Each structure stands twice: as structure tokens, then as C-alpha cells.
Amino acid sequence: MTHPLVVGVDGSDPSLTAVDWAVDEAARHGVPLRLVHASLWEIYEGTQPSFGTDRPAEELVAEHIVASCVDRARRLDPEVDVSGRVLAEDAVSALLRTGPEAFALVTGSRGRGQVAGMLLGSVSLAVAARAVCPVFVVRGAEPNRRGELGRVVVGVGGVTGGAGAVRFAVREAGVRGCALTAVRAWRTRAREPVDHPRAGGDAARSREQRAATDLDDALREAVREHPRVDVDRRAAEGPAHRVLLDAAAGADLIVVGARRHGHFGLQLGRVAHTLLHHAACPVAVVPQRL
């Protein structure tokens, strides 16, 4: 059975943007697209949509949201198998429950009821932090969302350098027919003892070389499986969250990993949090089992 790409919809502009993006993603991978609306989403986000002067019952509103989103997706690409469903639970629970049988989950950057200017909605953050499958959070500038830049970026190093995230990123680059940039951030210790100026330069070169070696090690197996993907290895000096934010500005998608701790869900570190709130392109969070 082919696992579907599951999208959370609530009728907000960010969720419609997520639907549009997910149609292309489902087509690239040849998987069905399932649109899910939680009937308690209005309570969770604190507001209810209005369609005209009459306010329909919650059940009719939920059905309208799903039907309109399904119609939108089918018009964008009639070849994609699209269906929709209303689930009688809160949005986070509904999406997390579909995760074990999903190819991936997709959310917008924020939902209805979020205060304008909020960086990331509570539903999107909770799903990205707890899902057992990859999660795409669709955000960023239009050229990045449309895939106009021809590049996928993956963070390599520590948690973000997990094999699952790297394989996922290489596969994404492959189905998109674009290049992959693998980024490994490195830093010289602030209080590293230096007896001579040249020694400081040697220490920096040593750390940069180690970062380059880490890139080669992390990519070796995935690149062997996808030899046609053009891979650019980039060892960059600086804090990882800043280095990856810079890389995301020129990407269609940035991929990071997150620790998986048994039944306690994922642990999102500073890098993942920063990208989910600030990245100029969609973000994929891939679980890494420890």
C-alpha cells in the first residue's frame, strides 16, 4: 500500500498555501494526497471561519473546508489522487494519529486565529515536534515555495546530520531533479589556547577539515544510492542555526533531523526551532531514532 501525503487544512491562507505545495510534492513522489480537517480546530485555534452572513453549524463548516480544499487540489493537478476527511478531534491529535501510516505530514506556517506576525502556529510546532514521520512546514518566500531556485539543503552535524535526514534530503533532490547542498557548520572554540598566531590558523583549518570529513562520511551511502544527484558539500564557519538560515534563503527546501526518544516524541533543538520560525523556504523535520 502506498502511504499518502497528509495535509492539515483549516481554511486559512497558510493552509491553502500548504495544499498547493503538497499537490506538487505528491505528484513528484507519485503518492496519494489526503486532506485532513479537525472538527475541533476552531476551539483549538480560538476562532471560527465565516462564509457569508450566515454561520453554518460546525459540521457544515468542516465539510465545506475539506470539500473546497479537495476541489482546489484536483484543479491544480487532476492526475493526483486527492481525498479529504473530517476527524472529530483537535488538530494536533488528528495529524499525529495519521503519522504512522503517512508518507509525510504537511502543515502551513500558522493557522486561523493566530495573531498576525506570529512566527509559527501552535499546531505546526507541536506536529513537527512529535510526529513519527517526516513533517513539512510550508513557509518562506514564494520563489522558494514554488521550487524556482533548484536546490535542496540539508544540515549535517550533531542531530541534524542523522542518516535519515540525509537520505531524505538526497531523495528529495533526486525527485525534484535539482542540486543538493549539504552544510556542516563548524566553530573555533572561543577560549582555545593559542601560543602563536599561526597556531590559531592551524586550529581553524583543522576544524574546517574535520567538518569536511564529517560531510563526506554522512553523505557516502546516500550519494551511492542516488548517483545522479549533484551534491555540493559546504563546511561553513559559524553557529549552525545562522549558517543554515543563510543557506535556506537560496533553497526550495531545507531538511533537518530531530531526536526520537521512544514514546516521548521528538526533541527539537535550537537549529530546528530557528528554521521553523525564520527560514525563507519550506522546512522538513525528519525523525532520527537514537
C-alpha positions in Angstrom: 0.0 0.0 0.0 1.3 3.5 -0.9 1.4 5.8 2.1 -0.3 9.1 1.5 1.0 12.6 1.9 -1.3 14.1 4.6 -2.1 17.8 4.8 -3.8 19.6 7.7 -6.3 22.1 6.4 -8.3 24.7 8.2 -9.4 27.2 5.5 -6.7 29.7 6.4 -4.4 31.2 3.8 -1.3 29.4 5.1 -3.2 26.1 4.9 -4.2 26.8 1.3 -0.6 27.5 0.5 0.3 24.2 2.1 -2.3 22.4 -0.1 -0.9 24.0 -3.2 2.7 23.0 -2.2 1.6 19.5 -1.2 -0.1 18.8 -4.6 3.3 19.3 -6.3 5.0 17.2 -3.7 2.5 14.3 -4.0 2.9 14.4 -7.8 6.7 14.3 -7.6 6.6 11.2 -5.4 3.6 9.5 -7.0 1.7 9.2 -3.7 -1.9 10.0 -2.9 -2.8 13.3 -1.2 -5.1 13.2 1.9 -6.5 16.4 3.3 -7.5 16.3 6.9 -9.6 18.8 8.9 -10.1 18.5 12.6 -13.6 19.4 13.5 -12.4 20.9 16.8 -9.8 23.1 15.1 -12.0 26.1 15.8 -11.8 25.6 19.5 -8.0 24.8 19.4 -7.1 28.0 17.4 -9.7 30.1 19.1 -11.8 31.3 16.2 -14.2 30.1 13.5 -14.3 31.0 9.8 -17.2 32.9 8.4 -18.7 32.1 5.0 -21.2 34.9 4.2 -23.6 36.4 6.7 -25.0 33.1 8.0 -22.8 31.0 10.2 -23.4 27.3 9.4 -23.2 24.5 12.0 -19.7 23.3 12.8 -20.2 20.1 10.9 -21.2 22.0 7.7 -18.2 24.4 8.1 -15.8 21.4 8.4 -17.3 19.7 5.4 -17.1 22.9 3.4 -13.4 23.4 4.3 -12.5 19.9 3.2 -14.6 19.9 0.0 -13.2 23.3 -1.1 -9.6 22.2 -0.4 -10.1 18.9 -2.3 -11.6 20.8 -5.2 -8.6 23.2 -5.2 -6.1 20.4 -5.2 -7.8 18.5 -8.0 -7.9 21.6 -10.2 -4.2 22.1 -9.6 -3.3 18.6 -10.8 -6.1 16.2 -11.9 -3.6 13.4 -12.0 -3.0 13.4 -8.2 -5.3 11.1 -6.2 -6.9 13.5 -3.8 -9.4 12.8 -0.9 -10.5 14.6 2.2 -11.7 13.7 5.7 -13.1 15.4 8.8 -11.7 14.0 12.0 -13.6 14.7 15.3 -10.6 15.7 17.4 -8.2 18.5 17.9 -5.8 19.3 15.0 -2.6 18.1 16.7 -4.1 14.7 17.7 -5.7 14.2 14.3 -2.4 14.8 12.4 -0.3 12.8 14.8 -2.7 9.9 14.6 -2.3 9.7 10.8 1.5 9.9 11.0 2.4 6.2 11.4 0.6 5.5 8.1 1.7 8.7 6.2 4.5 9.2 3.7 4.8 12.6 5.5 2.7 15.3 7.1 2.3 18.8 5.8 1.2 21.9 7.6 1.1 25.6 6.9 3.2 28.0 8.9 0.3 29.1 11.1 -3.5 28.5 11.3 -6.6 30.5 11.8 -6.8 32.5 14.9 -3.1 33.1 15.1 -2.1 36.7 15.8 -0.7 38.4 12.7 3.0 38.4 12.8 3.3 35.2 14.9 6.2 33.2 13.5 4.8 29.7 13.8 1.4 28.4 14.8 1.0 26.1 17.8 -0.4 23.2 15.7 2.6 23.3 13.2 5.1 23.4 16.0 3.5 20.6 18.0 3.2 18.3 15.0 6.8 19.0 13.9 8.0 18.2 17.4 6.0 15.0 18.0 5.3 13.2 14.7 6.8 9.8 14.0 7.1 10.6 10.2 8.7 13.5 8.3 6.9 16.8 8.7 6.9 19.6 6.1 6.1 23.1 7.3 5.4 25.2 4.3 6.7 28.7 4.8 9.0 31.3 3.2 9.0 33.4 0.1 7.0 32.4 -3.0 10.0 31.6 -5.3 11.3 29.2 -2.6 7.9 27.6 -2.2 7.5 27.2 -5.9 10.8 25.4 -6.3 12.3 28.1 -8.5 15.8 28.0 -7.0 16.7 24.4 -7.9 18.3 23.5 -4.6 17.6 21.4 -1.5 19.7 22.0 1.6 20.4 19.5 4.4 22.0 20.3 7.7 24.8 17.9 8.7 26.3 17.7 12.1 25.1 16.6 15.5 21.4 15.7 15.4 20.8 17.3 12.0 23.5 15.1 10.5 21.4 11.9 11.1 21.4 9.3 8.3 17.6 9.6 8.0 17.7 13.3 7.3 20.5 13.0 4.8 18.8 10.1 2.9 15.5 12.1 2.9 17.3 15.2 1.5 19.1 13.3 -1.2 15.9 11.6 -2.3 14.1 15.0 -2.4 16.8 16.4 -4.6 16.5 13.4 -6.8 12.8 13.6 -7.4 13.0 17.3 -7.9 15.9 17.0 -10.4 17.8 19.7 -8.5 21.1 20.0 -6.7 21.7 19.2 -3.0 23.8 21.4 -0.7 25.0 19.6 2.4 26.0 22.1 5.1 28.2 21.4 8.1 28.8 24.3 10.5 32.0 24.5 12.4 33.4 26.9 15.0 36.8 27.5 16.7 36.5 27.4 20.4 36.4 30.9 21.9 38.9 30.1 24.6 41.1 27.6 22.7 44.7 28.3 23.9 46.9 29.7 21.1 50.6 30.2 21.7 51.2 31.7 18.2 49.0 33.4 15.6 49.8 30.6 13.1 48.6 28.1 15.7 45.2 29.8 15.7 45.1 29.4 11.9 46.1 25.8 12.1 43.3 25.1 14.6 40.7 26.7 12.4 41.9 24.7 9.4 41.8 21.6 11.4 38.2 22.1 12.4 37.2 23.0 8.9 38.9 19.8 7.6 37.1 17.8 10.2 33.8 19.3 9.1 34.6 18.4 5.5 35.3 14.8 6.6 32.0 14.7 8.5 30.2 15.7 5.3 31.9 13.0 3.3 31.1 10.4 5.9 27.4 11.4 6.3 26.8 11.6 2.5 28.7 8.5 1.3 25.9 5.9 1.5 23.1 8.2 0.3 25.1 9.5 -2.6 25.9 6.0 -3.6 22.2 5.2 -3.7 21.4 8.3 -5.8 24.5 8.9 -8.0 22.7 11.3 -10.3 22.2 13.9 -7.7 24.6 16.8 -7.9 25.9 17.3 -4.3 27.7 20.4 -3.1 29.5 20.0 0.2 29.8 23.2 2.3 31.8 23.4 5.5 30.9 26.9 6.9 32.2 28.7 10.0 29.6 30.0 12.4 26.7 28.9 14.6 24.7 26.2 12.9 21.3 28.0 13.1 22.7 31.1 11.4 24.6 29.1 8.8 21.5 27.1 7.8 19.3 30.2 7.8 21.6 31.8 5.3 21.6 28.6 3.2 17.8 28.4 3.3 17.5 31.8 1.6 18.7 30.1 -1.6 16.8 26.9 -1.3 13.5 25.3 -2.2 13.6 23.1 0.9 15.8 22.7 3.9 15.9 19.4 5.8 16.9 18.9 9.4 16.7 16.0 11.8 15.3 15.7 15.3 16.0 13.2 18.1 13.4 10.5 18.6 13.0 9.4 22.2 10.7 6.3 22.3 7.2 7.4 23.3 8.2 10.9 24.3 8.3 12.2 20.8 10.9 14.4 19.2 13.3 16.9 20.8 13.6 20.0 18.6 16.9 21.8 19.2 17.8 25.3 18.5 18.6 24.7 14.8 15.2 23.2 14.1 13.3 25.8 16.1 15.1 28.6 14.4 14.4 27.3 10.9 10.7 26.5 11.6 10.3 30.1 12.8 12.5 32.0 10.4 13.5 30.0 7.3 12.9 31.6 3.9 11.9 28.3 2.4 9.8 25.2 3.5 11.3 23.1 6.2 11.3 19.3 6.5 11.9 17.9 10.0 12.9 14.2 9.8 12.8 11.9 12.9 16.2 10.4 13.9 16.0 7.3 16.1 18.6 7.0 18.8 
